[in-house]
Amino acid sequence: MTVAQVLERDTLDTVAARIRAHVVDMCAGPEGGHLGGAFSCADVLTALYFSVLNVDPERPDDPDRDRFLLSKGHAAVGLYATLAERGFFPTEELAGYGRPGSRLMGHPVRAVPGVEMPTGSLGHGLALGCGFALAARYAGSASRSFVLLGDGELQEGSVWEAAIAAASLKLDRLVAVVDRNGLQLTGATDGIAPMEPLADRWRSFGWAVRDVDGHDPDELAEHLGATPWEPGKPSVLIARTVKGQGLPFLEGRSSSHYVTLSPRNHARAVRALRATEAAE
């Protein structure tokens, strides 16, 4: 099914709800998963794959495709759910996540259709995105490269080395998105390494910056689809999000970082998502 066909039937919010439902089911498996960070970026992934990215599940290796890198690779369950909904592989395969023999591992790998690079060693994704953007320039391609970073990941010095390089090389076909949910495994990001005013920090590195609600997929699509925002400058969208968004018993808590949902909590999560969908 094409994006146009999906959006004739569903809104971006509806697609994001299905992605979250898949994540809940995967996190109820024996291996569990990084639920909190997958939920916080679900609307970003929806906006990208169902409105912005020039990708085709039938031609995943199209040389002129846009590239997407999940630098916060631990949120792989969110990416897998999105790729399956977009048609890169059957949604039924999600049930095998984390099981022996499955290609759906804890972090993304190239064996999964639609995954450009293995990621999850934090701090590397933006540099890889620079490489893709520079290669596209040399190839004369108009493709864009998008990188989704976690806000805790910004504590890695390699992120800022890549930010300097991108601005110096004027890689205006490179777009970074920061999932600014304010939490990491050990607590609040600003309690560990304060980073505000974050927008000003990125501007000082030579980037065009926008700071938006990270749970409005329509607004996210509008901003991301309009990149590059300034000629000669890479773009960064700071998406203000809530970890575990949509599950009252987990949202906004560090404990949502990695969970294995018990049958009881799986049922609670499913009810919460259904209630949210019914209210919209």
Buried (B, 14 or more C-beta within 10 A) or exposed (E): EEBEEBBEEBBBBBBBBBBBBBBBBBBBBEBBBBBBBBBBBBBBBBBBBBBBBEBBBEEBEEEEBBBBBBBBBBBBBBBBBBBBBBBBBEBEBBEBBBEEEBBBBBBBBEEBBBBBBBBBEBBBBBBBBBBBBBEBBEEEBEBBBBBBBBBBBBBBEBBBBBBEBBBEBBBBBBBBBBBBBBBBEEEEBEEBEEBEEBBEBBBEBBBBBBBBEBBBBEBBBBBBEEBBBEEEBBBBBBBBBBBBBBBEEBBBBBEBBBBBBEEEBBEBBBEBBEEBBEEE
